[in-house]
Amino acid sequence: METKREKFGFTLVELLTVMSVIAILIGVLVPALNLVRKMAKDTSQKAQFHSISVSLDIYNGEMGEYPESAVKGTSAGYTTGAQRLAEALVGRDMLGFDPMTSWDAYLDNGVTTGTIPYASAALGDPGPEETKSLNRRKGPYLNPEKIEAHNVGDLYKGTIGAGQVYDGLASNNNKPAPVLTDIYRIRDVTVGSKTVKAGSPVLYYRANTSLTGSTIFPNTQISGITLTTLTASRTETQGYIYDSLDNEDLLALGDVATQTKQHRFDGLTPYTDTATTENGRWIFYDTITNSKITSLPRPYNASSYLLISAGYDGIYGTTDDITNFEDAK
């Protein structure tokens, strides 16, 4: 009599069923893990802003005011609000802030004669004027070993765009004028002999607290103010608590990752939002408007400063931006 043998293993149907279940679980878990990862990065970015805010308060207590953010310079190299923030908190060379700076990185770095010698000699070989600068230094107000700061020319590879931001590269005598960068590390940057991941610049805007009256803040709903009121001229007096021009030269360079994507705050290169048909400057002002104040358009942090990170997507003006003020959206 023939003995019946038991078969071991899975049938094809059973294998397909298990694979289908695994595929479904992956489809559910991967987006959840990505969300957790993004939330962790957002939390880290908020912690970085807290550290920057504490440092700015220390700077304010010592210097009597927050650092200026207005763009400074000539077509040879503008110094933006983001660069002025880094200079104030860590110095252009990570050795502290020189209170005699004119905030013009192109001039102060010894490119021309007869200017304030912030770093007039070659780095690592201080001359008498640079030694005087070193003796004047304040801070650093942030720990240079824990903060991320990079030259604009290292973040944005190739030719710096029409904004002519001071880049800190060989064309400008290799003298630095860095920006603080956020924690969303999206580009490889060479620092000495190492290659590290770097994020997008932290945008900084200081409030003009001397303004009063109905022109203290632009808004599309204010009678008599139209979109054409906002222009790109650096010579005009806008009369606004926050000036969108402070970082527009930096915004004109595009995103750090590709340099091809336009920021929604970019007003130098005409930007039209398909949903609102607003110029990039109006998108900036709408974003920083305090929606809780309805009697008169008013920005958040009207007496101090704004910090803005491009967030996970690397684009300023989108819903994932991290700021030091309540999101107006």
Number of C-alpha atoms within 10 A of each C-alpha: 3 4 5 6 6 5 6 6 7 9 9 9 9 11 12 12 12 12 12 12 12 12 12 11 11 12 11 11 12 11 11 12 11 11 12 12 12 16 13 11 18 20 13 15 19 17 12 17 20 13 15 21 16 14 20 22 16 18 21 13 11 12 12 10 14 19 22 20 26 22 23 21 19 14 11 11 20 23 27 30 28 26 33 28 26 31 28 26 26 26 26 27 18 20 16 23 25 25 14 13 18 15 28 22 31 26 22 21 27 20 16 12 11 9 15 21 24 31 25 24 17 14 13 6 8 15 14 11 15 20 16 15 22 17 10 14 17 19 19 19 20 21 14 16 8 8 17 18 26 25 24 25 20 19 27 22 13 9 10 17 15 13 18 19 31 31 27 23 15 10 9 17 14 14 27 27 30 31 26 27 24 29 23 21 18 20 18 15 20 14 12 6 6 8 11 12 15 24 26 29 29 25 28 25 26 24 21 19 13 10 13 12 7 12 16 21 22 27 18 14 9 13 7 7 13 12 13 7 10 18 13 14 10 12 6 9 8 19 15 19 25 28 23 21 25 23 25 25 25 28 26 23 25 21 23 24 20 13 16 10 14 17 22 22 25 28 24 19 19 10 18 15 11 7 6 9 11 18 21 25 25 22 21 20 21 20 20 22 22 21 16 10 11 8 6 14 21 21 25 22 18 19 13 17 22 21 18 20 28 26 25 22 15 25 23 24 21 18 15 17 17 24 19 17 15 14 16 14 11
